[in-house]
Amino acid sequence: MHIKENKVGTVHVISLSGRLDAQNAPLLDNRTSTTISEGTTHIVLDMEKVDYISSSGLRAIVSIVKSCREKKGDCRIANLQPAVYNILELGGFENIIQIFESTETAVSSFRDR
């Protein structure tokens, strides 16, 4: 998995590519833990290039959301592939985290609050 990061105003956009599985989920968790501990609590996960997510990847997302919300922030997901969206939908994640069709609308949602 590759992780690319950039800031859009106060929002930290993390673009992922590859598989979000047991091997790669700890890498994402470590990177976001550092980001959150440094005070950035508005995060968008751009998952346009993620073609697979396992239960470990789902746990990593829940951990990120929880950490952000504990610090009065939040996390959003953008650009899901249909297969990955189906897994999130089956797990009821649309009730836990906001899912957007584009990174831009996910970033904008933080300004609309």
C-alpha positions in Angstrom: 0.0 0.0 0.0 1.1 3.5 -0.8 0.2 6.5 1.4 0.3 10.1 0.1 -0.6 13.0 2.4 -1.4 16.7 1.8 -3.1 19.5 3.6 -6.1 21.4 2.3 -6.6 24.2 4.8 -7.2 22.5 8.1 -8.0 19.2 6.6 -5.4 16.4 6.3 -6.1 14.4 3.1 -4.6 10.9 3.1 -4.6 9.2 -0.3 -4.3 5.4 -0.2 -3.6 3.0 -2.9 -3.4 -0.8 -2.9 -4.8 -3.2 -0.3 -5.9 -2.1 3.1 -5.3 -5.4 4.9 -3.6 -6.9 7.9 -0.2 -6.2 6.5 -0.9 -2.5 5.7 -3.5 -1.4 8.3 -0.8 -0.9 11.0 1.1 1.5 8.6 -2.1 3.6 8.2 -2.8 3.5 11.9 0.7 4.7 12.8 0.6 7.5 10.2 -2.8 8.8 11.4 -1.9 8.4 15.0 1.1 10.7 14.5 -1.1 13.2 12.5 -3.8 13.3 15.2 -1.2 13.5 18.1 0.2 16.6 16.3 -3.2 18.2 16.5 -4.7 17.6 13.1 -8.1 16.1 13.7 -10.0 16.7 10.4 -9.0 13.8 8.1 -10.2 12.6 4.7 -9.3 9.2 3.6 -9.2 9.2 -0.2 -9.6 5.6 -1.1 -10.0 5.9 -4.9 -7.1 3.5 -5.5 -7.9 1.0 -2.7 -9.1 -2.2 -4.4 -9.4 -4.4 -1.3 -10.1 -3.9 2.4 -10.0 -6.6 5.1 -11.3 -6.6 8.7 -8.0 -5.2 9.8 -8.5 -2.3 7.4 -12.0 -1.7 8.8 -10.6 -1.7 12.4 -8.0 0.8 11.4 -10.7 3.1 10.0 -12.8 2.8 13.2 -9.6 3.6 15.2 -9.0 6.7 13.2 -12.6 7.9 13.5 -12.5 7.3 17.3 -9.2 9.1 17.8 -10.4 12.1 15.7 -13.7 12.3 17.6 -12.0 12.1 21.0 -10.2 15.3 20.0 -13.3 17.0 18.7 -12.5 16.3 15.1 -13.8 13.7 12.6 -12.8 11.6 9.7 -14.5 11.2 6.3 -14.0 8.7 3.4 -14.0 9.6 -0.3 -13.8 7.9 -3.7 -14.6 4.4 -2.8 -14.4 1.6 -5.4 -17.7 -0.3 -5.7 -16.3 -3.5 -4.1 -14.8 -1.6 -1.2 -18.1 0.4 -0.8 -20.0 -2.9 -0.6 -17.9 -4.2 2.2 -18.3 -1.0 4.2 -22.0 -1.0 3.5 -22.4 -4.6 4.7 -20.5 -3.7 7.9 -22.8 -0.7 8.5 -20.0 1.8 8.2 -22.2 4.4 6.5 -23.8 4.8 9.9 -20.4 5.4 11.5 -18.5 7.5 9.0 -19.6 9.9 6.3 -18.8 8.7 2.8 -18.4 11.1 -0.1 -18.1 10.6 -3.8 -15.2 13.0 -4.1 -12.3 14.3 -2.0 -13.4 17.9 -2.7 -16.9 17.4 -1.2 -15.4 15.5 1.8 -13.0 18.4 2.5 -15.8 20.9 2.0 -18.0 19.1 4.5 -15.7 20.2 7.3 -16.3 23.9 6.3 -20.0 23.4 6.1 -20.3 22.4 9.8 
